[in-house]
């Protein structure tokens, strides 16, 4: 293999091995005595042979492992516009104080669940991901979900107030509702409607709660289970206080029972001032992200925060400013826990005349939620015999997106306590979840992964016994 070997006879000499095909130095070896030359030569040859053998094996393994792998570009998470997302029926319902966009999900012959969203969100960004979650599908087989959007908060909504058409005198956009008890205004930024000289007012929180009645009449709903978050939870609670016979139960996330404090009022005042200018500023975006998630989630969950930051581009700034103003001017919920006096037989809520929630309530908040103190205050106002309080660990202000499996389990157990879905067990759900994970790893069912829209996970529907409750 080697044509010649040159050996230096001096002590600690260097032996150079020259190849016929290679003129550079392969190896330098220091030898103390001449008899060790053969051992050095053998070690060099074995080292070179092992190196070539490892190189051939590496090339062979690389060829086997990379065969058949198809690289796909990762797509960002979205909440809408995907063909595989759940199709909903949407209706525009006219009420005495404006138009409501309602999205219906499920069979209308089933029991009703009505949702209401938080400020800056709508039924797509707040609830579509959670109600499309794989573990929620067995529950939805027994219910029909009605997602209510506040006036002008749905995707693609026109401004609730625009300058009037000078030729026809009609107002462009949605027809506003007028408060005929107010005096004429002189603000040029507030346009007038043909045939009226009064100012348009966005409904207050109490008025928004009363707008649920036309929705119930439109779909023929006698009673329902409410599911709300933030401002929507406050609206559903007001409706339950005024119409207790129509509400079976409430599931509330980040619900606030008190009026807005000075700090909240100041921040929201700046937000509405920026939003009324017609643009979504970075200041408002940062505040809404904090309001939804809390600071810890904003700092750690970059993917989720970026997705919701992108959804803000589809919000109508002017309509959002009106909704925020209404939420900031909210009154305190007149709900109190009337504890009986010592030695007096009494029923909570009957002695002092204060209204009390007659329905069962599930309160949920993340451990790192910015509204945790408000939820503790809300829990202190409700009858403890009808309230279930759940603080979700390792979660911020949006448990529907950050921990959907925990919220799903809590909501299922809450419904079973009310007498719904009695045959559904957690064991079957866990078995279905494990089977879906194994099928995804083994490439079963076509070898591809199911598409994901928001937090929607394509998992097999749990096979359970049919039961109408």
N, C-alpha and C positions, 0 to 999 in steps of 0.2 A: 504494500500500500504506500509506504514511504520509500522514496528512492535512495535517500542518503540521510545519515545522521552525523552531525558534527558535534564532537565532544571536546570541551575545554578541559585540559588536564590539571589546571590549577585547582586549589582547594576552593569549595563553595562555587564551583563553576556552573555555568548556565548551559543547558542542553537545548538546542533548537531543532524542532522537527519540521522539515520542509516537505510539502506535498508536491507531486508532479503538476497537479492542476491548480495549485494555490501557492503563491509566492510570499504571502504574508506570514507572520509568525503565528503558529497555532497555540503554542503553550510554552511557558518558561518554567523550568524546573530547577531547583537548587539541590545539588547533591553534595554530600560530605565525602563519600567514598565511591570508588568506581564500581564495586559489586552491586550497588543499588540501582544501577542504570536499567537493568531488565525490569525490575519492579516498577520503576517510574514509567517506563515505556508501556507496560501492561495497563497501568492505572489510567494513563492518558487515553489509550485505545478504548478501554471499557467505558470511560466517561463519555467519549465521543459517540460510541455506539449507543449508550443509553439515551443520550440527548437526541439522536436521530430517531430512536424508537418512540420516545415520548412525543416528539413532533408529529410522527405519523399517526399515533393514537389520537392526539389532539385534533388533527385534521379530520380523522375519521369520525370522531364523536361530534365535532362541529357540523359536519355534513349531515349526520343523522338527526341531531336535535333541531336544526333550523329548517328541515324539510317540511313543507306544508304549512308553515306559519304565515298568516296574512296580517299585515300591519294595517290598522284602521286608525284614522284620525279621531281623537277624543272630541266629542261635542259637548259644549257647555250645557249645564242643567237649565231647563226651562219649565214654566208652569202652564203654558198654553201653546196652541198652534201646532201641536203634534197630532198626526192622524190617529195614533194609538190611544190618545187620551179619551176620557169618558165623554160621550156625547150627551148633552143636556138639552132639554126643552126650555126655551126662554120666552117669557111673556112680559109685556108691558102693561101694568095695571094702573089705571087712573084712580087717584084718590082726591079727596077734597083739598089736599095740600101739596099735590105734585104727583109725578109719575114714578113708580117703583119698577125696577127690572128684577124679575124673579126667575131663577133657574131651577128647574125640577129635575131631580135625579132619582129614578126608580119607578116602581109601579104605584100609581096614585090610589089604588085600592088598599094599600097597606097603611099601617099607622104612620103618622106624620112626625117628622123632625124638622123644625124650623131653625135656620142658622142666621146669625147677624154678625157682620164683620166689624173690625176695629177701624180707627181713622187711618187714612192712607192706603187701605186695602179694599178688596172686594171679594166676591165669592170665589174667584179663581185663585187669587194670591193668598187668601186666608184659609180656605176649606177644601179646595179641589184636591190638593195633594193628599191631605189626611183621609178624606172619604174615598179616595181611589187607592189607598194603601191596601195591600193584600189581605192583612188580617181583618180589615173592616168589611170585606166582601160578604162573609157569612152573616154578619149583622145586618147589612143592607138588604139581604134577601127578605127580611121581615119588615122593612121600613121604606118610606118614600121621603126623600130629603128635599126641602124647599129652601133654597138659598135666596135671601132677601138682600138686595143692594140698596143702600141709601140713595136718595135722589141725586143723580148726576155722578155717582161714584163707579159705575160699571165701565168696562173697557170701551173706548170709542165714544164716550158720552160728550154731547155738545155742551158748551157753557150754558149754565142756567140763566145767565143774563148777558145779553149782547146789545149793541146799539141797534136801534130800530131802523127799519127800512124807510127812507124818506119818501119813497114813491107810494108805497102801499100802507105805511103806518104800522105794519105788523112787526112783531119782535122776532128776530132770527134766533133759532135754537128752540129749546124746550119752553113751553108756555109757563111762565111763573105764576105762583099763587100770591095773591095780594092780601094784605092785612088792611081791611077797610076801616079799622079803628085808629089808624095812625094819621098824622098830619102830612100834608104834601111836603116833599123834600126839595131842596135846592141844590143838591149835589149833582153836578153834571156827569159824574161817573156812574150814577145810578139811572139807567134809562127808564123811560115811561112806556107803558103798554097802551095800545090804541083803546080809547074809551075809558081810560082810568088815569087818575092823577095821584096814585098812592105808591108807596115804596114796596118792593118785593122783599119778603122775609123768608129765609130758610127756616124750615120747621125746627122748633125747639126739641129737646130730648123727650119731653112729655108728648109733644105732637107727633114725633117720629114713632113713639110706642103706639099711639092710637091709630097710626096708619097701617098697623098690622091687621086690624079688623077687616078692611076691604080685601086683604089678601085671603083671609080665612073664608070670607063670603064668596070670593071668586072661585076658589077650589072646593068649596063645600066642606071645609075642615071644622069639626066640632071641638076637638081638643088636640093638643100637640105636646111634644117634648122640645124645649128650647135649648139651643146650643150657641152660646155667644162668647165673644172675646173682646175685652176692652170696652170701647164705647158700645158695641153691640150687646155685650153682657149687661151693661147698664140699662139699655133700652128694653131688653127682654125682661129684666127684673121689674121695671116700671109697669110693663104690661101685666105681669103676673100679680102685682099688687092691686091693679085696677080691675082685672078680670081673672080672679083666681079659678073660676069654674072652667076656663078654657086651657089651663096649663096643668099638665100632669107632673112635670118635673123640669128642672133646669140644670144644665151643665155649664158652668161659668168659668172662664179663664181670665185672670187679671181684671176682675171686676172691681170698680171703685164705688163706694157708697157715699162718700163725702163730696163736698164742693172742691173746686180746684184751689190749691194754695197759691201764695204769692209767687213762688218760684215757677210753678207750672204756668200760671197766668202770664208771667213775663216772657218766658220762652215761647209760648204759643202766640202771644201778641206779635212777636218778631216774625214768627213763621207765617202768620196770616198776612202780615205787611209785605213780606217777600212774595208770597204766593199770589197775592192780588195784582202784583206787577206782571204776572203772566208767565213766570219762569220758575223752575225748580232749582234753587240755589244749593250750593254745597252745605251751607249752614242748615237748611231745612232737611236735606238728606241725612246728615249726621244725626240730627235730633230724632227723626223718624226711626232710623236704625236703632238708636238707643231705646226709644219708646217700645219697639217691637222685641228686641233681643236682650238688651242690657249690655254693659260695657265689656264684660268678660267674653261673651259670645262674639261680639264685634271684633275683638282683638285676636280671637283664636280660630273661628270658623270662617275662613276667607271665602270658601266656595259658596256657602249659603248666603253670606252677606253680599257678595258680588252679584248673585242671582237676583236678590231683592233690590239691590241698587239699580239693576237694569230694568226692573218692573216699574220703577218710578217714572221712567220716560213715558209711560202710557197713561199716567195720571193727569187729569185735567186740573191744573193748579188752582184756577178760580173756584171750581166746585169744591175742591178739597179745603180751601180756605173757609168756605161757608160752613162746612161740616165741622171743622176744628173750632170755629167760633161758637157753634151751637154746643159742642161738647165742653168747651171752656166755661160757658155760662150755665152749666148744669146746676140744678138744685140737689140738695142732699136727698138720698132715698129715705122715705119715711118708714123705714123698717127697723124695729127694735126688738130685742129679746126682753120680754116683760117677765122677770123672775118673780115668783109668788112670794109674798111677805111671810114672815115666820108665824106659824099658827093659823094662817088663812088659806083656805082651799081656793085655788084660782087656776085659770088656764092662761098660758102665755098669750099676750096680745089682747086679752079681754078686759083687763082692769083699767088700764090707762087710756084706752081708745086708740092706741098706736097700731098701725097696720103691721101685720106679720105675714110672712110667706107661708101659705098653707100647703105648698107642694114640697116634695123632696128636692134637695139641692146638692149638687156635686161641685165643690170648689177646687180648682186646680191652679197651681202656680209653680214655676221653676224655682229651684234653690237659689239661683243667681238672677232672678227676675227683678227688674227695677220697681215692680208693683207688689212686692211681697208684703210690705207693711200694710198696704191698702187691702190686700186679701185677708190679712189677719184681722183688720178692723171689720171687714165684711163678715167674717166668720163669727165675730163677737156679737153681731147684731141679729143673728138667725137662731132659731130654736135648735139646740144641739141634738135633739132627738130626731130631727129631720135633715140634718146636715152631715155630709161626708167631706172631710177636709184632706186634701192630698197635696203634699209638697214633693215635687219630683227632683231627685238628686241629680247632680251633674247636668243641669239644664238651665237655660236662660229664660227669657220672657216669651219664647215661641215654642212651647212643648209639642204642638201639633207637627212641627217640622223637625225639631231637635230630638224628640223622644216619642215618635208616633206609636211604637209598640207598647210603651208604658201607658199612654193615654188610652189606647185601644183596649188594653186589659182592664183598666179602671172603668171605662165607659161600659164595657160588657158586663162587668160585675154589678155596676150601678143599675143597668137595665134589668138584669136578672133579679135584683132586689125589688124591682117594681113589678115583676111577674112576666117580663118579656124574655124571649129566647131561652127557655129553661133547659132545653136539650143540648145547648152548646157548652162544651167543656174546653178548658185550657189545654188538656192533654191532646185533644185532636188538633188543635191549632198548632201546638208545638211539633207534633208529628208531621203535619203538613208542611211546616216551615223547614224541618230537617230534610224531608223528602225533596223539597224544592232546591235546597242547597246542594244535596247530592246530585240531583239531576243537572244542575248548572255546572258542577265540576266535571261530571262525566260526559257532558255534551248531549244529554238525552233530549229527545223532542226536537230533532233537527240540528242539534249541535251548536245552536246560537243562543245568545243571551236575549232575554226579553228586554224590550225598550223600557226606559225609565223616563217618566215625565214628572218633574218635581220630586216628590217623595213617593211616587207611585211605583210599587214593586210588583212585577208580574209573578205571582205565586199561584199554585193550584188552589181552587176553591175548596174549602173544607167540606167533606162529605158528611152531612149531618142529617138527622131525622127531620123531616118536614113537620113544622108545628106552627100553626097560626095562633098568635097571642092577641 
